[in-house]
Amino acid sequence: MSMRSLNRSHTSPFRRREILEGYLFAAPFILGFLVFIAFPMGWALLLNFQKYNLLAPPRWVGMQNIETIWADPKVGLSLWNTAVYAFTSVPLQLGLAFGCAVLLNQPIRGRSFYRTALYMPVIVPIVVSAFIWQRAYHPEFGIINEVLGWLGIAPQAWLFEPSLAKPAFVFMRIWVMGTQMVIFLAGLQNVPITLLEAASLDGAGAWRKFLHVTVPIMTPVIFFNLIVGVIGNFQVFAPALIMTQGGPQDATLFMVLYIYRNAFEYSKLGYAASVSWVLFTVIILLTILQFRFSGRWVYYENA
């Protein structure tokens, strides 16, 4: 009798019940993963080599979709737009969230109110938020231009100028930083008081304690928010669809929007699947690179 079958035969009924209950508790997640993530990814991988327009059965075309990607300038343009948006909005968003978290970690009056107010944009539905910002950026009646007018700055056609559209989207994105702020607040609660007191005894001021004690301890939290932020911002879709439809002059044509257009406007599901795998590959490579270089600036207490 093998060792594996021997261990299985000696498993107590109580242990087997624990294992069964564990699988039952994990079943909703496992089923959700299989149905909503694993199956769509597998189907998209098959569509990657097929031509499918929803009206006729899929037809195998081999590498044709992938070859088309290399000749399609809008794939590179949409990837560039997405990268500029993500690599601009993520650092600004994390900086603002970290700064607000540090301020709201202090015993100031009305702290709970400010925390709630800064978190509120997160729970606003993204479609509602897009319509609000579209109104705010209106060239004649928008509040953004109204404020600029108080400062003596001429009104700008934010969503109608290619050079202003992406900055407008970045400015809109950085204010939805409530989730990152809450995570930073949780991390700040775990900064050991003893280390701060020891730094004070060594003559360190508030800035030096923040720079040499708080920030190094917070680097794992910063790294987590950075990873999640890059992945999330590379999947920007709804604001561009609602506010600009990818314009002006494709300045806000992001990759997910281009995938959506190919799938549901141009009825090219096979090609859309190929572009989606390009986006997936880019996100995976960026995540690997971030983990690769994290050892140079992320510090762990047990290291």
C-alpha positions as CSV (number, residue, x, y, z in Angstrom):
1,M,0.0,0.0,0.0
2,S,1.4,3.4,-0.9
3,M,2.1,6.2,1.6
4,R,-0.6,8.4,0.0
5,S,-3.4,5.7,0.3
6,L,-2.2,4.9,3.8
7,N,-2.6,8.6,4.9
8,R,-6.0,8.8,3.2
9,S,-7.2,5.6,5.0
10,H,-6.1,7.0,8.4
11,T,-7.9,10.4,7.8
12,S,-10.4,10.7,10.6
13,P,-14.1,11.4,9.8
14,F,-13.8,14.8,11.6
15,R,-10.8,15.7,9.4
16,R,-12.7,14.7,6.2
17,R,-15.7,16.8,7.4
18,E,-13.4,19.8,7.9
19,I,-12.0,19.4,4.4
20,L,-15.5,19.1,2.9
21,E,-16.7,22.2,4.7
22,G,-13.6,24.1,3.5
23,Y,-14.4,23.2,-0.1
24,L,-18.1,24.1,0.4
25,F,-17.1,27.6,1.8
26,A,-14.7,28.1,-1.1
27,A,-17.2,26.8,-3.7
28,P,-18.8,30.3,-4.5
29,F,-15.4,31.7,-5.3
30,I,-14.2,28.7,-7.2
31,L,-17.4,28.6,-9.3
32,G,-17.3,32.3,-9.8
33,F,-13.6,32.1,-11.0
34,L,-14.4,29.2,-13.3
35,V,-17.5,30.8,-14.8
36,F,-16.6,34.4,-15.0
37,I,-12.8,34.4,-15.4
38,A,-11.3,31.0,-16.5
39,F,-14.0,30.2,-19.0
40,P,-14.0,33.6,-20.7
41,M,-10.2,33.6,-20.9
42,G,-10.2,30.1,-22.4
43,W,-12.9,31.1,-24.9
44,A,-11.0,34.3,-25.8
45,L,-7.9,32.2,-26.4
46,L,-9.8,30.1,-28.9
47,L,-11.3,33.1,-30.5
48,N,-7.8,34.5,-30.9
49,F,-7.4,32.1,-33.8
50,Q,-10.9,32.4,-35.3
51,K,-13.0,34.8,-37.2
52,Y,-16.4,35.3,-35.6
53,N,-19.0,38.0,-36.1
54,L,-21.9,36.6,-33.9
55,L,-24.0,35.9,-37.0
56,A,-22.1,33.0,-38.5
57,P,-20.3,30.1,-36.8
58,P,-16.6,30.8,-35.9
59,R,-14.1,30.1,-38.7
60,W,-10.5,29.0,-38.0
61,V,-8.1,31.6,-39.5
62,G,-4.9,30.6,-37.6
63,M,-2.5,33.6,-37.0
64,Q,-4.4,36.0,-39.2
65,N,-5.7,38.1,-36.3
66,I,-2.3,38.4,-34.8
67,E,-0.8,39.4,-38.1
68,T,-3.5,42.0,-38.4
69,I,-2.5,43.5,-35.0
70,W,1.0,44.3,-36.3
71,A,-0.5,46.2,-39.3
72,D,-3.2,48.0,-37.2
73,P,-1.9,51.5,-36.2
74,K,-4.8,51.9,-33.7
75,V,-3.6,49.1,-31.5
76,G,-0.3,50.9,-30.9
77,L,-2.2,54.2,-30.5
78,S,-4.6,52.8,-28.0
79,L,-1.8,51.2,-26.1
80,W,0.1,54.5,-26.0
81,N,-2.9,56.4,-24.8
82,T,-3.5,53.8,-22.1
83,A,0.1,53.8,-21.0
84,V,0.2,57.6,-20.8
85,Y,-3.0,57.7,-18.9
86,A,-2.0,55.0,-16.4
87,F,1.6,56.1,-15.8
88,T,0.5,59.7,-15.2
89,S,-2.6,59.1,-13.1
90,V,-1.3,56.3,-10.9
91,P,1.7,58.3,-9.3
92,L,-0.5,61.4,-8.9
93,Q,-3.3,59.3,-7.4
94,L,-1.0,57.5,-5.0
95,G,0.7,60.7,-3.9
96,L,-2.5,62.4,-3.2
97,A,-3.9,59.3,-1.4
98,F,-0.8,58.9,0.7
99,G,-0.7,62.6,1.6
100,C,-4.3,62.7,2.7
101,A,-3.8,59.5,4.7
102,V,-0.9,61.0,6.6
103,L,-2.9,64.1,7.3
104,L,-6.0,62.2,8.4
105,N,-3.9,59.9,10.6
106,Q,-3.3,62.9,12.8
107,P,-5.7,63.7,15.7
108,I,-7.4,66.6,13.9
109,R,-10.9,67.9,14.5
110,G,-13.5,66.5,12.1
111,R,-11.2,63.6,11.0
112,S,-14.1,61.1,10.4
113,F,-15.9,63.6,8.3
114,Y,-12.9,64.3,6.0
115,R,-12.2,60.6,5.7
116,T,-15.8,59.9,4.6
117,A,-15.9,62.9,2.2
118,L,-12.7,61.8,0.5
119,Y,-14.0,58.2,0.2
120,M,-17.3,59.2,-1.2
121,P,-16.2,59.4,-4.9
122,V,-15.4,55.7,-4.8
123,I,-19.0,54.6,-4.1
124,V,-20.4,56.9,-6.8
125,P,-21.3,54.7,-9.9
126,I,-18.8,55.2,-12.6
127,V,-21.5,56.1,-15.2
128,V,-22.9,58.8,-12.9
129,S,-19.4,60.1,-12.2
130,A,-18.7,60.3,-16.0
131,F,-21.8,62.3,-16.6
132,I,-20.9,64.7,-13.8
133,W,-17.4,65.2,-15.0
134,Q,-18.6,65.7,-18.6
135,R,-20.8,68.5,-17.3
136,A,-18.0,69.9,-15.2
137,Y,-15.7,70.0,-18.3
138,H,-18.4,71.8,-20.5
139,P,-16.6,74.6,-22.4
140,E,-19.3,77.1,-21.7
141,F,-21.2,76.1,-18.6
142,G,-18.7,73.8,-16.8
143,I,-17.5,74.6,-13.2
144,I,-13.9,73.9,-14.2
145,N,-13.8,76.8,-16.6
146,E,-15.8,78.9,-14.1
147,V,-13.0,78.4,-11.6
148,L,-10.4,79.1,-14.2
149,G,-12.2,82.3,-15.1
150,W,-11.9,83.5,-11.5
151,L,-8.1,83.1,-11.9
152,G,-8.1,85.0,-15.2
153,I,-7.5,82.0,-17.3
154,A,-9.5,81.6,-20.6
155,P,-12.0,78.8,-20.9
156,Q,-10.7,75.6,-22.3
157,A,-12.4,73.0,-24.5
158,W,-11.2,70.2,-22.3
159,L,-12.9,67.2,-24.0
160,F,-12.7,68.7,-27.5
161,E,-8.9,69.3,-27.8
162,P,-6.6,66.3,-28.3
163,S,-3.9,67.9,-26.1
164,L,-6.3,68.5,-23.2
165,A,-8.5,65.4,-23.3
166,K,-6.0,63.0,-21.6
167,P,-5.0,65.5,-18.9
168,A,-8.7,66.0,-18.2
169,F,-9.1,62.3,-17.7
170,V,-6.1,62.1,-15.5
171,F,-7.4,65.0,-13.3
172,M,-10.7,63.2,-13.1
173,R,-9.1,59.9,-12.1
174,I,-6.8,61.1,-9.3
175,W,-9.8,62.2,-7.1
176,V,-11.1,58.6,-7.0
177,M,-8.4,57.7,-4.5
178,G,-10.5,56.8,-1.4
179,T,-9.7,53.1,-1.6
180,Q,-5.9,53.7,-1.7
181,M,-6.3,56.3,1.1
182,V,-8.0,53.8,3.4
183,I,-5.3,51.1,2.7
184,F,-2.7,53.7,3.5
185,L,-4.5,54.6,6.7
186,A,-4.5,51.0,7.7
187,G,-0.8,50.7,7.0
188,L,0.0,53.9,9.0
189,Q,-1.7,52.3,12.0
190,N,0.9,49.6,12.0
191,V,4.0,51.9,12.1
192,P,5.6,51.0,15.4
193,I,5.5,53.9,17.9
194,T,8.8,52.6,19.4
195,L,10.7,53.3,16.2
196,L,9.3,56.8,16.0
197,E,10.3,57.4,19.7
198,A,13.7,56.0,19.1
199,A,14.2,58.3,16.1
200,S,13.1,61.3,18.3
201,L,15.7,60.3,20.9
202,D,18.3,60.4,18.2
203,G,17.3,63.9,17.3
204,A,15.2,63.3,14.2
205,G,12.6,65.9,13.5
206,A,9.1,65.2,12.1
207,W,10.3,65.2,8.5
208,R,13.2,62.9,9.1
209,K,11.0,60.5,11.0
210,F,8.5,60.5,8.2
211,L,11.2,60.0,5.5
212,H,13.4,57.4,7.3
213,V,10.9,55.5,9.4
214,T,7.3,55.9,8.1
215,V,8.0,55.7,4.4
216,P,10.2,52.6,4.5
217,I,7.7,50.8,6.6
218,M,4.9,51.8,4.3
219,T,6.7,50.7,1.1
220,P,4.9,47.3,1.0
221,V,1.6,49.1,1.1
222,I,2.7,51.6,-1.5
223,F,3.8,48.7,-3.7
224,F,0.5,46.9,-3.3
225,N,-1.4,50.1,-4.3
226,L,1.0,50.6,-7.2
227,I,0.3,47.1,-8.6
228,V,-3.4,47.4,-8.2
229,G,-3.4,50.9,-9.6
230,V,-1.5,50.1,-12.8
231,I,-3.7,47.0,-13.5
232,G,-6.9,49.0,-12.9
233,N,-5.9,52.1,-14.9
234,F,-4.8,50.0,-17.8
235,Q,-8.4,48.8,-18.0
236,V,-10.0,52.3,-18.2
237,F,-13.2,52.1,-20.3
238,A,-16.5,53.6,-19.2
239,P,-15.4,57.3,-18.9
240,A,-14.0,57.3,-22.4
241,L,-17.1,55.5,-23.9
242,I,-19.5,58.0,-22.2
243,M,-17.6,61.2,-22.3
244,T,-15.6,61.3,-25.6
245,Q,-16.3,58.0,-27.5
246,G,-12.5,57.8,-27.9
247,G,-12.1,61.3,-29.3
248,P,-11.1,63.9,-30.1
249,Q,-9.0,62.5,-32.9
250,D,-8.6,59.2,-31.0
251,A,-6.8,61.0,-28.1
252,T,-8.8,59.0,-25.6
253,L,-9.0,55.8,-27.6
254,F,-7.9,53.4,-24.8
255,M,-7.3,49.7,-25.3
256,V,-10.4,48.4,-23.6
257,L,-12.6,50.8,-25.6
258,Y,-10.9,49.6,-28.9
259,I,-11.5,46.0,-27.9
260,Y,-15.2,46.9,-27.2
261,R,-15.5,48.6,-30.6
262,N,-14.1,45.7,-32.5
263,A,-16.3,43.2,-30.6
264,F,-19.6,45.0,-30.5
265,E,-19.5,47.7,-33.1
266,Y,-17.4,46.1,-35.9
267,S,-18.6,42.5,-35.0
268,K,-15.0,41.2,-35.1
269,L,-15.0,39.1,-31.9
270,G,-11.9,37.1,-33.0
271,Y,-9.8,40.2,-33.6
272,A,-11.1,41.8,-30.3
273,A,-10.0,38.6,-28.5
274,S,-6.5,39.0,-30.0
275,V,-6.3,42.6,-28.9
276,S,-7.5,41.7,-25.4
277,W,-4.7,39.2,-25.1
278,V,-2.2,41.9,-26.1
279,L,-3.5,44.0,-23.2
280,F,-3.4,41.0,-20.9
281,T,0.2,40.3,-21.9
282,V,1.2,43.9,-21.4
283,I,-0.3,44.0,-17.9
284,I,1.4,40.7,-16.9
285,L,4.8,42.0,-18.2
286,L,4.4,45.2,-16.3
287,T,3.4,43.4,-13.1
288,I,6.5,41.1,-13.4
289,L,8.7,44.1,-14.0
290,Q,7.3,45.8,-10.9
291,F,8.0,42.7,-8.8
292,R,11.4,42.4,-10.3
293,F,12.5,45.8,-9.2
294,S,10.5,45.9,-6.0
295,G,13.5,44.5,-4.1
296,R,15.4,47.8,-4.6
297,W,12.9,49.9,-2.7
298,V,10.4,47.8,-0.9
299,Y,11.4,46.9,2.7
300,Y,9.8,44.1,4.8
301,E,10.1,43.8,8.5
302,N,11.2,40.1,8.4
303,A,13.8,40.7,5.7
